[in-house]
Amino acid sequence: MVKGISRRVVVVDSPDQRYFEQAIFIVRNDAAGEGVSARELVEEAKRVARNYAGGDHGRFSRFCRMNPAVYTLLGAGGIGLAWLTVALI
């Protein structure tokens, strides 16, 4: 279906083109009225694409960003607690 309305878009090329070639962002109509430059639009589109590809959308994204040393300490603490519980029973 063609509506006959022109829209502004920002096209960002993918750094790794194994799966995707480009990301296309449709610019809101009122963005131009807010004094946003074309360069700012492109930078914002790149930032959004980079953040989206970073994987911050999962359920455990905050947990996965922790340092591996924290994983080690949590695992050692859990095993120690399990051992202590079994030893005292």
Gaussian input, Z-matrix of N, CA and C with variables (Angstrom, degrees):
# hf/3-21g

backbone

0 1
 N
 C     1     B1
 C     2     B2     1     A1
 N     3     B3     2     A2     1     D1
 C     4     B4     3     A3     2     D2
 C     5     B5     4     A4     3     D3
 N     6     B6     5     A5     4     D4
 C     7     B7     6     A6     5     D5
 C     8     B8     7     A7     6     D6
 N     9     B9     8     A8     7     D7
 C    10    B10     9     A9     8     D8
 C    11    B11    10    A10     9     D9
 N    12    B12    11    A11    10    D10
 C    13    B13    12    A12    11    D11
 C    14    B14    13    A13    12    D12
 N    15    B15    14    A14    13    D13
 C    16    B16    15    A15    14    D14
 C    17    B17    16    A16    15    D15
 N    18    B18    17    A17    16    D16
 C    19    B19    18    A18    17    D17
 C    20    B20    19    A19    18    D18
 N    21    B21    20    A20    19    D19
 C    22    B22    21    A21    20    D20
 C    23    B23    22    A22    21    D21
 N    24    B24    23    A23    22    D22
 C    25    B25    24    A24    23    D23
 C    26    B26    25    A25    24    D24
 N    27    B27    26    A26    25    D25
 C    28    B28    27    A27    26    D26
 C    29    B29    28    A28    27    D27
 N    30    B30    29    A29    28    D28
 C    31    B31    30    A30    29    D29
 C    32    B32    31    A31    30    D30
 N    33    B33    32    A32    31    D31
 C    34    B34    33    A33    32    D32
 C    35    B35    34    A34    33    D33
 N    36    B36    35    A35    34    D34
 C    37    B37    36    A36    35    D35
 C    38    B38    37    A37    36    D36
 N    39    B39    38    A38    37    D37
 C    40    B40    39    A39    38    D38
 C    41    B41    40    A40    39    D39
 N    42    B42    41    A41    40    D40
 C    43    B43    42    A42    41    D41
 C    44    B44    43    A43    42    D42
 N    45    B45    44    A44    43    D43
 C    46    B46    45    A45    44    D44
 C    47    B47    46    A46    45    D45
 N    48    B48    47    A47    46    D46
 C    49    B49    48    A48    47    D47
 C    50    B50    49    A49    48    D48
 N    51    B51    50    A50    49    D49
 C    52    B52    51    A51    50    D50
 C    53    B53    52    A52    51    D51
 N    54    B54    53    A53    52    D52
 C    55    B55    54    A54    53    D53
 C    56    B56    55    A55    54    D54
 N    57    B57    56    A56    55    D55
 C    58    B58    57    A57    56    D56
 C    59    B59    58    A58    57    D57
 N    60    B60    59    A59    58    D58
 C    61    B61    60    A60    59    D59
 C    62    B62    61    A61    60    D60
 N    63    B63    62    A62    61    D61
 C    64    B64    63    A63    62    D62
 C    65    B65    64    A64    63    D63
 N    66    B66    65    A65    64    D64
 C    67    B67    66    A66    65    D65
 C    68    B68    67    A67    66    D66
 N    69    B69    68    A68    67    D67
 C    70    B70    69    A69    68    D68
 C    71    B71    70    A70    69    D69
 N    72    B72    71    A71    70    D70
 C    73    B73    72    A72    71    D71
 C    74    B74    73    A73    72    D72
 N    75    B75    74    A74    73    D73
 C    76    B76    75    A75    74    D74
 C    77    B77    76    A76    75    D75
 N    78    B78    77    A77    76    D76
 C    79    B79    78    A78    77    D77
 C    80    B80    79    A79    78    D78
 N    81    B81    80    A80    79    D79
 C    82    B82    81    A81    80    D80
 C    83    B83    82    A82    81    D81
 N    84    B84    83    A83    82    D82
 C    85    B85    84    A84    83    D83
 C    86    B86    85    A85    84    D84
 N    87    B87    86    A86    85    D85
 C    88    B88    87    A87    86    D86
 C    89    B89    88    A88    87    D87
 N    90    B90    89    A89    88    D88
 C    91    B91    90    A90    89    D89
 C    92    B92    91    A91    90    D90
 N    93    B93    92    A92    91    D91
 C    94    B94    93    A93    92    D92
 C    95    B95    94    A94    93    D93
 N    96    B96    95    A95    94    D94
 C    97    B97    96    A96    95    D95
 C    98    B98    97    A97    96    D96
 N    99    B99    98    A98    97    D97
 C   100   B100    99    A99    98    D98
 C   101   B101   100   A100    99    D99
 N   102   B102   101   A101   100   D100
 C   103   B103   102   A102   101   D101
 C   104   B104   103   A103   102   D102
 N   105   B105   104   A104   103   D103
 C   106   B106   105   A105   104   D104
 C   107   B107   106   A106   105   D105
 N   108   B108   107   A107   106   D106
 C   109   B109   108   A108   107   D107
 C   110   B110   109   A109   108   D108
 N   111   B111   110   A110   109   D109
 C   112   B112   111   A111   110   D110
 C   113   B113   112   A112   111   D111
 N   114   B114   113   A113   112   D112
 C   115   B115   114   A114   113   D113
 C   116   B116   115   A115   114   D114
 N   117   B117   116   A116   115   D115
 C   118   B118   117   A117   116   D116
 C   119   B119   118   A118   117   D117
 N   120   B120   119   A119   118   D118
 C   121   B121   120   A120   119   D119
 C   122   B122   121   A121   120   D120
 N   123   B123   122   A122   121   D121
 C   124   B124   123   A123   122   D122
 C   125   B125   124   A124   123   D123
 N   126   B126   125   A125   124   D124
 C   127   B127   126   A126   125   D125
 C   128   B128   127   A127   126   D126
 N   129   B129   128   A128   127   D127
 C   130   B130   129   A129   128   D128
 C   131   B131   130   A130   129   D129
 N   132   B132   131   A131   130   D130
 C   133   B133   132   A132   131   D131
 C   134   B134   133   A133   132   D132
 N   135   B135   134   A134   133   D133
 C   136   B136   135   A135   134   D134
 C   137   B137   136   A136   135   D135
 N   138   B138   137   A137   136   D136
 C   139   B139   138   A138   137   D137
 C   140   B140   139   A139   138   D138
 N   141   B141   140   A140   139   D139
 C   142   B142   141   A141   140   D140
 C   143   B143   142   A142   141   D141
 N   144   B144   143   A143   142   D142
 C   145   B145   144   A144   143   D143
 C   146   B146   145   A145   144   D144
 N   147   B147   146   A146   145   D145
 C   148   B148   147   A147   146   D146
 C   149   B149   148   A148   147   D147
 N   150   B150   149   A149   148   D148
 C   151   B151   150   A150   149   D149
 C   152   B152   151   A151   150   D150
 N   153   B153   152   A152   151   D151
 C   154   B154   153   A153   152   D152
 C   155   B155   154   A154   153   D153
 N   156   B156   155   A155   154   D154
 C   157   B157   156   A156   155   D155
 C   158   B158   157   A157   156   D156
 N   159   B159   158   A158   157   D157
 C   160   B160   159   A159   158   D158
 C   161   B161   160   A160   159   D159
 N   162   B162   161   A161   160   D160
 C   163   B163   162   A162   161   D161
 C   164   B164   163   A163   162   D162
 N   165   B165   164   A164   163   D163
 C   166   B166   165   A165   164   D164
 C   167   B167   166   A166   165   D165
 N   168   B168   167   A167   166   D166
 C   169   B169   168   A168   167   D167
 C   170   B170   169   A169   168   D168
 N   171   B171   170   A170   169   D169
 C   172   B172   171   A171   170   D170
 C   173   B173   172   A172   171   D171
 N   174   B174   173   A173   172   D172
 C   175   B175   174   A174   173   D173
 C   176   B176   175   A175   174   D174
 N   177   B177   176   A176   175   D175
 C   178   B178   177   A177   176   D176
 C   179   B179   178   A178   177   D177
 N   180   B180   179   A179   178   D178
 C   181   B181   180   A180   179   D179
 C   182   B182   181   A181   180   D180
 N   183   B183   182   A182   181   D181
 C   184   B184   183   A183   182   D182
 C   185   B185   184   A184   183   D183
 N   186   B186   185   A185   184   D184
 C   187   B187   186   A186   185   D185
 C   188   B188   187   A187   186   D186
 N   189   B189   188   A188   187   D187
 C   190   B190   189   A189   188   D188
 C   191   B191   190   A190   189   D189
 N   192   B192   191   A191   190   D190
 C   193   B193   192   A192   191   D191
 C   194   B194   193   A193   192   D192
 N   195   B195   194   A194   193   D193
 C   196   B196   195   A195   194   D194
 C   197   B197   196   A196   195   D195
 N   198   B198   197   A197   196   D196
 C   199   B199   198   A198   197   D197
 C   200   B200   199   A199   198   D198
 N   201   B201   200   A200   199   D199
 C   202   B202   201   A201   200   D200
 C   203   B203   202   A202   201   D201
 N   204   B204   203   A203   202   D202
 C   205   B205   204   A204   203   D203
 C   206   B206   205   A205   204   D204
 N   207   B207   206   A206   205   D205
 C   208   B208   207   A207   206   D206
 C   209   B209   208   A208   207   D207
 N   210   B210   209   A209   208   D208
 C   211   B211   210   A210   209   D209
 C   212   B212   211   A211   210   D210
 N   213   B213   212   A212   211   D211
 C   214   B214   213   A213   212   D212
 C   215   B215   214   A214   213   D213
 N   216   B216   215   A215   214   D214
 C   217   B217   216   A216   215   D215
 C   218   B218   217   A217   216   D216
 N   219   B219   218   A218   217   D217
 C   220   B220   219   A219   218   D218
 C   221   B221   220   A220   219   D219
 N   222   B222   221   A221   220   D220
 C   223   B223   222   A222   221   D221
 C   224   B224   223   A223   222   D222
 N   225   B225   224   A224   223   D223
 C   226   B226   225   A225   224   D224
 C   227   B227   226   A226   225   D225
 N   228   B228   227   A227   226   D226
 C   229   B229   228   A228   227   D227
 C   230   B230   229   A229   228   D228
 N   231   B231   230   A230   229   D229
 C   232   B232   231   A231   230   D230
 C   233   B233   232   A232   231   D231
 N   234   B234   233   A233   232   D232
 C   235   B235   234   A234   233   D233
 C   236   B236   235   A235   234   D234
 N   237   B237   236   A236   235   D235
 C   238   B238   237   A237   236   D236
 C   239   B239   238   A238   237   D237
 N   240   B240   239   A239   238   D238
 C   241   B241   240   A240   239   D239
 C   242   B242   241   A241   240   D240
 N   243   B243   242   A242   241   D241
 C   244   B244   243   A243   242   D242
 C   245   B245   244   A244   243   D243
 N   246   B246   245   A245   244   D244
 C   247   B247   246   A246   245   D245
 C   248   B248   247   A247   246   D246
 N   249   B249   248   A248   247   D247
 C   250   B250   249   A249   248   D248
 C   251   B251   250   A250   249   D249
 N   252   B252   251   A251   250   D250
 C   253   B253   252   A252   251   D251
 C   254   B254   253   A253   252   D252
 N   255   B255   254   A254   253   D253
 C   256   B256   255   A255   254   D254
 C   257   B257   256   A256   255   D255
 N   258   B258   257   A257   256   D256
 C   259   B259   258   A258   257   D257
 C   260   B260   259   A259   258   D258
 N   261   B261   260   A260   259   D259
 C   262   B262   261   A261   260   D260
 C   263   B263   262   A262   261   D261
 N   264   B264   263   A263   262   D262
 C   265   B265   264   A264   263   D263
 C   266   B266   265   A265   264   D264

   B1=1.4482
   B2=1.5298
   B3=1.2979
   B4=1.4473
   B5=1.5147
   B6=1.3433
   B7=1.4534
   B8=1.5158
   B9=1.3039
   B10=1.4516
   B11=1.5136
   B12=1.3078
   B13=1.4609
   B14=1.5163
   B15=1.3177
   B16=1.4630
   B17=1.5219
   B18=1.3025
   B19=1.4584
   B20=1.5192
   B21=1.3047
   B22=1.4641
   B23=1.5138
   B24=1.3176
   B25=1.4523
   B26=1.5215
   B27=1.3243
   B28=1.4620
   B29=1.5174
   B30=1.3185
   B31=1.4620
   B32=1.5242
   B33=1.3163
   B34=1.4630
   B35=1.5235
   B36=1.3220
   B37=1.4642
   B38=1.5187
   B39=1.3219
   B40=1.4548
   B41=1.5179
   B42=1.3325
   B43=1.4628
   B44=1.5322
   B45=1.3287
   B46=1.4600
   B47=1.5237
   B48=1.3163
   B49=1.4601
   B50=1.5246
   B51=1.3084
   B52=1.4610
   B53=1.5292
   B54=1.3287
   B55=1.4600
   B56=1.5228
   B57=1.3354
   B58=1.4625
   B59=1.5184
   B60=1.3224
   B61=1.4507
   B62=1.5214
   B63=1.3387
   B64=1.4615
   B65=1.5194
   B66=1.3223
   B67=1.4608
   B68=1.5281
   B69=1.3132
   B70=1.4566
   B71=1.5182
   B72=1.3321
   B73=1.4547
   B74=1.5141
   B75=1.3194
   B76=1.4574
   B77=1.5241
   B78=1.3255
   B79=1.4613
   B80=1.5262
   B81=1.3040
   B82=1.4630
   B83=1.5204
   B84=1.3134
   B85=1.4627
   B86=1.5188
   B87=1.3118
   B88=1.4641
   B89=1.5262
   B90=1.3313
   B91=1.4627
   B92=1.5230
   B93=1.3154
   B94=1.4621
   B95=1.5194
   B96=1.3120
   B97=1.4555
   B98=1.5166
   B99=1.3129
   B100=1.4600
   B101=1.5193
   B102=1.3164
   B103=1.4546
   B104=1.5140
   B105=1.3212
   B106=1.4540
   B107=1.5254
   B108=1.3128
   B109=1.4610
   B110=1.5226
   B111=1.3208
   B112=1.4611
   B113=1.5260
   B114=1.3103
   B115=1.4699
   B116=1.5280
   B117=1.3329
   B118=1.4635
   B119=1.5298
   B120=1.3346
   B121=1.4619
   B122=1.5249
   B123=1.3206
   B124=1.4620
   B125=1.5222
   B126=1.3311
   B127=1.4669
   B128=1.5306
   B129=1.3260
   B130=1.4625
   B131=1.5290
   B132=1.3224
   B133=1.4653
   B134=1.5306
   B135=1.3219
   B136=1.4684
   B137=1.5212
   B138=1.3358
   B139=1.4602
   B140=1.5253
   B141=1.3333
   B142=1.4627
   B143=1.5240
   B144=1.3157
   B145=1.4674
   B146=1.5219
   B147=1.3287
   B148=1.4683
   B149=1.5276
   B150=1.3409
   B151=1.4592
   B152=1.5203
   B153=1.3201
   B154=1.4576
   B155=1.5181
   B156=1.3103
   B157=1.4558
   B158=1.5189
   B159=1.3473
   B160=1.4550
   B161=1.5058
   B162=1.3086
   B163=1.4505
   B164=1.5095
   B165=1.3059
   B166=1.4550
   B167=1.5204
   B168=1.3183
   B169=1.4482
   B170=1.5101
   B171=1.2981
   B172=1.4523
   B173=1.5125
   B174=1.2911
   B175=1.4571
   B176=1.5263
   B177=1.3249
   B178=1.4517
   B179=1.5218
   B180=1.3151
   B181=1.4686
   B182=1.5302
   B183=1.3143
   B184=1.4621
   B185=1.5229
   B186=1.3248
   B187=1.4558
   B188=1.5285
   B189=1.3099
   B190=1.4600
   B191=1.5212
   B192=1.3138
   B193=1.4599
   B194=1.5177
   B195=1.3376
   B196=1.4556
   B197=1.5169
   B198=1.2964
   B199=1.4512
   B200=1.5277
   B201=1.3237
   B202=1.4710
   B203=1.5289
   B204=1.3246
   B205=1.4669
   B206=1.5238
   B207=1.3203
   B208=1.4670
   B209=1.5256
   B210=1.3427
   B211=1.4628
   B212=1.5228
   B213=1.3146
   B214=1.4605
   B215=1.5199
   B216=1.3259
   B217=1.4632
   B218=1.5237
   B219=1.3268
   B220=1.4646
   B221=1.5360
   B222=1.3300
   B223=1.4606
   B224=1.5166
   B225=1.3369
   B226=1.4685
   B227=1.5249
   B228=1.3077
   B229=1.4640
   B230=1.5246
   B231=1.3392
   B232=1.4662
   B233=1.5112
   B234=1.3252
   B235=1.4672
   B236=1.5246
   B237=1.3320
   B238=1.4594
   B239=1.5184
   B240=1.3161
   B241=1.4630
   B242=1.5250
   B243=1.3357
   B244=1.4695
   B245=1.5378
   B246=1.3264
   B247=1.4591
   B248=1.5229
   B249=1.3213
   B250=1.4686
   B251=1.5097
   B252=1.3192
   B253=1.4787
   B254=1.5291
   B255=1.3304
   B256=1.4501
   B257=1.5241
   B258=1.3281
   B259=1.4643
   B260=1.5396
   B261=1.3041
   B262=1.4610
   B263=1.5249
   B264=1.3053
   B265=1.4556
   B266=1.5024
   A1=108.36
   A2=117.31
   A3=122.82
   A4=108.42
   A5=115.67
   A6=119.63
   A7=113.04
   A8=118.20
   A9=119.85
   A10=113.61
   A11=117.51
   A12=121.90
   A13=107.77
   A14=116.63
   A15=118.66
   A16=108.99
   A17=115.59
   A18=121.91
   A19=108.65
   A20=115.81
   A21=121.04
   A22=108.16
   A23=115.27
   A24=120.17
   A25=109.37
   A26=114.91
   A27=122.52
   A28=106.03
   A29=116.72
   A30=122.52
   A31=108.05
   A32=116.34
   A33=122.53
   A34=107.70
   A35=117.22
   A36=121.48
   A37=110.10
   A38=115.46
   A39=121.90
   A40=110.13
   A41=118.52
   A42=119.78
   A43=112.15
   A44=117.16
   A45=122.07
   A46=107.03
   A47=116.86
   A48=120.58
   A49=112.90
   A50=116.29
   A51=119.52
   A52=110.46
   A53=117.66
   A54=121.00
   A55=113.00
   A56=116.77
   A57=120.59
   A58=109.84
   A59=114.94
   A60=119.60
   A61=111.51
   A62=116.03
   A63=120.28
   A64=110.73
   A65=114.50
   A66=121.64
   A67=106.20
   A68=116.69
   A69=121.40
   A70=108.40
   A71=116.13
   A72=122.89
   A73=108.59
   A74=117.19
   A75=122.11
   A76=107.46
   A77=115.85
   A78=122.10
   A79=109.52
   A80=116.18
   A81=120.81
   A82=110.30
   A83=115.58
   A84=120.28
   A85=112.53
   A86=117.49
   A87=120.30
   A88=113.05
   A89=118.75
   A90=120.78
   A91=110.99
   A92=117.79
   A93=120.60
   A94=111.22
   A95=117.34
   A96=120.91
   A97=113.69
   A98=117.63
   A99=121.52
   A100=112.29
   A101=117.44
   A102=120.65
   A103=114.05
   A104=117.31
   A105=121.84
   A106=108.29
   A107=116.48
   A108=120.02
   A109=110.76
   A110=115.84
   A111=120.94
   A112=110.59
   A113=116.92
   A114=120.62
   A115=111.00
   A116=116.65
   A117=120.59
   A118=110.95
   A119=116.48
   A120=119.74
   A121=111.23
   A122=116.77
   A123=120.60
   A124=110.84
   A125=117.64
   A126=120.76
   A127=111.37
   A128=116.82
   A129=120.15
   A130=110.46
   A131=117.27
   A132=120.59
   A133=110.68
   A134=117.04
   A135=120.37
   A136=110.95
   A137=116.96
   A138=120.87
   A139=111.04
   A140=115.91
   A141=120.14
   A142=110.77
   A143=116.73
   A144=120.17
   A145=111.07
   A146=116.86
   A147=121.27
   A148=110.26
   A149=117.48
   A150=120.68
   A151=111.41
   A152=116.33
   A153=119.08
   A154=111.00
   A155=116.89
   A156=120.82
   A157=111.59
   A158=117.05
   A159=120.63
   A160=114.05
   A161=118.16
   A162=120.46
   A163=114.32
   A164=119.10
   A165=121.43
   A166=112.66
   A167=117.66
   A168=119.69
   A169=113.00
   A170=117.10
   A171=120.35
   A172=112.43
   A173=114.48
   A174=120.92
   A175=111.61
   A176=116.52
   A177=121.00
   A178=111.97
   A179=117.55
   A180=119.87
   A181=111.53
   A182=118.37
   A183=120.32
   A184=110.86
   A185=117.16
   A186=121.86
   A187=110.81
   A188=117.55
   A189=121.61
   A190=112.42
   A191=118.56
   A192=120.90
   A193=112.28
   A194=117.85
   A195=120.33
   A196=110.89
   A197=114.76
   A198=122.60
   A199=109.64
   A200=119.31
   A201=120.83
   A202=113.45
   A203=118.04
   A204=120.06
   A205=110.59
   A206=116.99
   A207=120.33
   A208=109.67
   A209=117.45
   A210=120.08
   A211=110.59
   A212=115.73
   A213=120.98
   A214=110.94
   A215=116.48
   A216=120.41
   A217=111.92
   A218=117.30
   A219=120.02
   A220=110.79
   A221=116.74
   A222=120.09
   A223=112.31
   A224=116.62
   A225=120.57
   A226=110.49
   A227=116.97
   A228=120.18
   A229=111.63
   A230=116.10
   A231=119.70
   A232=112.39
   A233=117.10
   A234=121.24
   A235=110.46
   A236=116.66
   A237=119.95
   A238=112.03
   A239=116.47
   A240=120.74
   A241=111.44
   A242=116.33
   A243=119.84
   A244=110.31
   A245=116.81
   A246=120.21
   A247=111.11
   A248=116.29
   A249=120.32
   A250=111.48
   A251=117.46
   A252=120.98
   A253=110.55
   A254=117.46
   A255=120.51
   A256=111.46
   A257=117.48
   A258=121.68
   A259=111.98
   A260=117.16
   A261=120.15
   A262=113.00
   A263=118.01
   A264=120.03
   A265=110.78
   D1=129.96
   D2=-179.83
   D3=-109.25
   D4=127.70
   D5=-177.56
   D6=-98.42
   D7=-23.82
   D8=-178.70
   D9=84.08
   D10=20.38
   D11=178.34
   D12=-107.81
   D13=127.65
   D14=178.31
   D15=-86.64
   D16=141.05
   D17=-179.61
   D18=-126.86
   D19=153.08
   D20=173.82
   D21=-92.98
   D22=139.71
   D23=178.67
   D24=-132.31
   D25=155.05
   D26=172.28
   D27=-119.78
   D28=126.81
   D29=-179.65
   D30=-110.10
   D31=123.83
   D32=179.87
   D33=-114.32
   D34=124.01
   D35=177.68
   D36=-75.45
   D37=143.65
   D38=179.92
   D39=-77.66
   D40=135.51
   D41=176.77
   D42=-68.75
   D43=-33.57
   D44=177.64
   D45=-115.74
   D46=104.66
   D47=-172.83
   D48=-91.60
   D49=28.10
   D50=178.37
   D51=-68.44
   D52=-39.64
   D53=-178.40
   D54=-113.21
   D55=-38.74
   D56=-175.13
   D57=-126.35
   D58=142.18
   D59=177.13
   D60=-92.36
   D61=-44.19
   D62=-174.12
   D63=-146.83
   D64=158.25
   D65=168.73
   D66=-115.98
   D67=133.39
   D68=-178.03
   D69=-114.94
   D70=123.50
   D71=178.92
   D72=-110.50
   D73=129.39
   D74=176.47
   D75=-92.36
   D76=122.83
   D77=-175.31
   D78=-82.01
   D79=134.53
   D80=177.16
   D81=-63.60
   D82=149.01
   D83=-178.46
   D84=-64.87
   D85=-34.56
   D86=-177.05
   D87=-84.70
   D88=-0.82
   D89=179.57
   D90=-67.83
   D91=-34.85
   D92=179.91
   D93=-69.42
   D94=-30.33
   D95=179.98
   D96=-74.16
   D97=-14.46
   D98=-178.76
   D99=-90.16
   D100=5.42
   D101=178.00
   D102=77.48
   D103=28.38
   D104=179.72
   D105=-87.08
   D106=129.48
   D107=-179.73
   D108=-81.93
   D109=164.01
   D110=178.65
   D111=-63.44
   D112=-37.24
   D113=178.94
   D114=-63.68
   D115=-41.44
   D116=178.46
   D117=-64.40
   D118=-38.15
   D119=177.70
   D120=-63.00
   D121=-43.81
   D122=179.60
   D123=-65.14
   D124=-42.70
   D125=179.00
   D126=-63.81
   D127=-40.28
   D128=178.24
   D129=-66.20
   D130=-40.44
   D131=178.13
   D132=-63.05
   D133=-41.16
   D134=177.71
   D135=-64.49
   D136=-41.25
   D137=179.95
   D138=-63.35
   D139=-44.73
   D140=-179.93
   D141=-64.01
   D142=-44.00
   D143=179.57
   D144=-63.33
   D145=-40.85
   D146=179.70
   D147=-65.70
   D148=-43.30
   D149=179.95
   D150=-67.21
   D151=-38.18
   D152=179.64
   D153=-66.66
   D154=-40.95
   D155=178.96
   D156=-71.17
   D157=-18.29
   D158=179.98
   D159=-70.54
   D160=-14.65
   D161=175.71
   D162=85.16
   D163=27.90
   D164=179.37
   D165=-84.41
   D166=26.05
   D167=-175.59
   D168=-114.34
   D169=-0.37
   D170=-177.57
   D171=-81.95
   D172=168.85
   D173=-178.86
   D174=-69.72
   D175=-32.21
   D176=-176.69
   D177=-109.64
   D178=25.92
   D179=-174.31
   D180=-63.32
   D181=-37.46
   D182=178.73
   D183=-67.57
   D184=-39.44
   D185=179.77
   D186=-67.51
   D187=-37.52
   D188=-176.64
   D189=-73.17
   D190=-17.78
   D191=-179.75
   D192=-83.21
   D193=-4.52
   D194=-178.28
   D195=-69.92
   D196=158.02
   D197=178.21
   D198=-66.89
   D199=141.18
   D200=178.26
   D201=-58.64
   D202=-26.72
   D203=176.62
   D204=-63.49
   D205=-33.08
   D206=178.03
   D207=-67.68
   D208=-40.27
   D209=175.29
   D210=-57.50
   D211=-43.62
   D212=-178.79
   D213=-62.54
   D214=-46.53
   D215=179.81
   D216=-64.88
   D217=-40.01
   D218=177.92
   D219=-64.56
   D220=-42.07
   D221=178.08
   D222=-64.51
   D223=-44.35
   D224=179.11
   D225=-64.19
   D226=-40.28
   D227=178.59
   D228=-65.09
   D229=-40.90
   D230=178.21
   D231=-64.18
   D232=-43.81
   D233=178.09
   D234=-64.82
   D235=-41.79
   D236=178.38
   D237=-62.72
   D238=-40.13
   D239=177.75
   D240=-66.17
   D241=-40.75
   D242=177.68
   D243=-64.68
   D244=-42.92
   D245=178.98
   D246=-62.39
   D247=-44.37
   D248=179.38
   D249=-62.55
   D250=-40.42
   D251=178.95
   D252=-64.09
   D253=-43.41
   D254=179.70
   D255=-69.03
   D256=-37.40
   D257=-178.37
   D258=-68.76
   D259=-31.80
   D260=-178.37
   D261=-84.45
   D262=-14.04
   D263=-178.22
   D264=-87.24

